[in-house]
Amino acid sequence: MTEDRKIDLRSDTVTRPTPEMRRAMADAEVGDDVFLEDPTVTRLEEVAAETFQTEGALFVPTGTMGNQIAVNVQTEPGEEAIVETRSHILNYELGALSALSGVVPRPVAAEGAILDAKDVEAAIRPDIYYLPRTGLICLENTHNMAGGKIFPSEKMEPIFDLARERGIPVHLDGARIFNAAAATGESVAELSSRADSVMFCLSKGLGAPVGSLILGDANFITAARTVRKRFGGGMRQVGVLAAAGLVALTGMPDRLPEDHESARAIAERIADSSTIDIDPTTVQTNIVIFGVNQNGWDAPKLTLALEEKGVLAVPLDRTYIRLVTHYDVSRADCLFAADLILKFMKNKS
Ligand SMILES: Cc1ncc(COP(=O)(O)O)c(C=O)c1O
């Protein structure tokens, strides 16, 4: 590590565009996408729809906007959306379900943050005129706050069966669905084929500077385009961003296993210390969450100490710290960070 370079493990959103992305951005053919005239955006949407085997796709500025467009299109004000207690859509989107769509979140707790069909079933409102209607079920794969945990297909299937039976649409927050695919060997199309809408991010593990896509059938995409404009997400010569997104979507998924191996390597190394709470076998993708509360250390204190040595992390609360591996950190960077954590934790704070 050089003096001025930080090892930034706060998130996989911190990556800078690769040289190939920058070249593609400079060379991008563009037009006004609100008039449906940007060929690079159209190409990105076609490639995304082919990849997920959906009728259509829509480029949106952020994952949050993508999730919230999907909620808005598929619900009515006053309905409930079933969400997992620690999900991004509930905790980190500033109450947008209610603020933008008049939807009441119905949080359901789940063992290890992976929803169980029978708990979802118990949360679905009976069809009685004086009760709110359950308008949507939201799932997250991989689950950010559960440490990049994969939602296993065999746990998702009964939820899709139930949703179909009750006529309730399912939205899949697949911000990191490519990480789930890389880890399980299933394709993103297989992982999402039964969802009514899917959102995935180009700007996380895939390394693009900006952008997400939402996917669904043709009617969903038509409605989503209108809502995107209403939410202020109609963009003009945005092919410059879609060009980087195309490089991300076509070139980056294959390298995600490297990030997963780096995350596992960090976890295995720090698990050697009895002062650190982590089970490395639970690290399935590119997120490592570990606990510290011994030798006078807590999460904010350790995060500050690491930052002084050029390693950036996110404290989640007093005990837990999150590290996320990505394209801009090497295996050596990750092991350097792990050794630094071990060194601090060996001594009193
Ligand atoms: C699971 C999940 N969904 C949605 C988002 C929102 O993405 P954005 O930051 O692009 O709004 C994030 C961002 O971290 C996320 O982790």
The ligand as a Tripos MOL2 file, in Angstrom:
@<TRIPOS>MOLECULE
LIG
   16    16     1     0     0
SMALL
NO_CHARGES

@<TRIPOS>ATOM
      1 C1        -29.5720   -4.7000   -0.9850 C.3       1 LIG1
      2 C2        -29.5610   -3.2940   -1.4900 C.ar      1 LIG1
      3 N1        -30.6150   -2.8270   -2.1680 N.ar      1 LIG1
      4 C3        -30.6630   -1.5860   -2.6620 C.ar      1 LIG1
      5 C4        -29.6020   -0.7290   -2.5070 C.ar      1 LIG1
      6 C5        -29.7210    0.6810   -3.0300 C.3       1 LIG1
      7 O1        -28.8300    1.0040   -4.0260 O.3       1 LIG1
      8 P1        -28.4130    2.5450   -4.2860 P.3       1 LIG1
      9 O2        -27.3760    2.8700   -3.2690 O.co2     1 LIG1
     10 O3        -27.9000    2.5250   -5.6910 O.co2     1 LIG1
     11 O4        -29.6310    3.3720   -4.1290 O.co2     1 LIG1
     12 C6        -28.4700   -1.1620   -1.8120 C.ar      1 LIG1
     13 C7        -27.3220   -0.2510   -1.6100 C.2       1 LIG1
     14 O5        -26.4230   -0.5130   -0.8590 O.2       1 LIG1
     15 C8        -28.4490   -2.4810   -1.2750 C.ar      1 LIG1
     16 O6        -27.3990   -2.9450   -0.5890 O.3       1 LIG1
@<TRIPOS>BOND
     1     1     2 1
     2     2     3 ar
     3     2    15 ar
     4     3     4 ar
     5     4     5 ar
     6     5     6 1
     7     5    12 ar
     8     6     7 1
     9     7     8 1
    10     8     9 2
    11     8    10 1
    12     8    11 1
    13    12    13 1
    14    12    15 ar
    15    13    14 2
    16    15    16 1
@<TRIPOS>SUBSTRUCTURE
     1 LIG1         1 GROUP 0 **** ****
